[in-house]
Amino acid sequence: MYVGRFVIVGPEIGAYRVSSRSFPHRQAVDRDGTVTIEPTPDAPPSDNPYISYNGLRVTENGAVVGNGSHVDPIAEKLQLGYPARDALAEPLLALDFEKDDYDTPRIAGIVGLDDDSTAEDAVIGTVRRDALLVEEVTEPTLVATYENDSPEAFDFEAGDAAGAAREAYDLDFEHAVCAAGVAVDGDGFETAIVNE
């Protein structure tokens, strides 16, 4: 089954996977707490604004995973001290779904929230053509751009960032391109990537 790009978040773990039929020549690049999704050196030229973005950003108040340019303003609001639900909901609402041929939803999640957060453990959300959904979660939860476009509990066993990236990449959804994982590690976060 093809579900497109997806996010999985739980209390102390998160993952983001790029799955793509149209733009498979992409990679995840780790930049010290930020994972950028970008074209591979051999990718054909494209003017598509949705294929390069930060897919994971770590802040002092939590780590953000998502499928587009909304990751940056979510991370910035979280860093400024916004409650996690607001930090997630405001950029999703402002940027809305992607204006491509498929009206692709924007998806995102926040994990590893500090003690001042109003969230239970993690927050996940999506903005689609017909809805803005933002939910607090206490167990691993998935939302994808297609098919599974509402947050739903998901069996995810990873216990660290490398395991989260690998497990997300290896899930039985079609057209895996690359993945990123993040996990709470003491007072901070660890991140990992998988490119194949």
Secondary structure, DSSP 4 states (H G I P E B T S, - for coil): ----SEEEE-SSEEEEEEE-SS---EEEEE-SSEEEEEE-TTPPP---TTSSEEEEEEETTEEEEESSTTHHHHHHHHHTT--HHHHHHHHHHHH-S--STT-PPEEEEEES--TT-SSSSEEEEEEETTEEEEEEESS-EEEESSSS-S-EE------SHHHHHHHHHHSS-S-EEEEEEEEEETTEEEEEEEE-
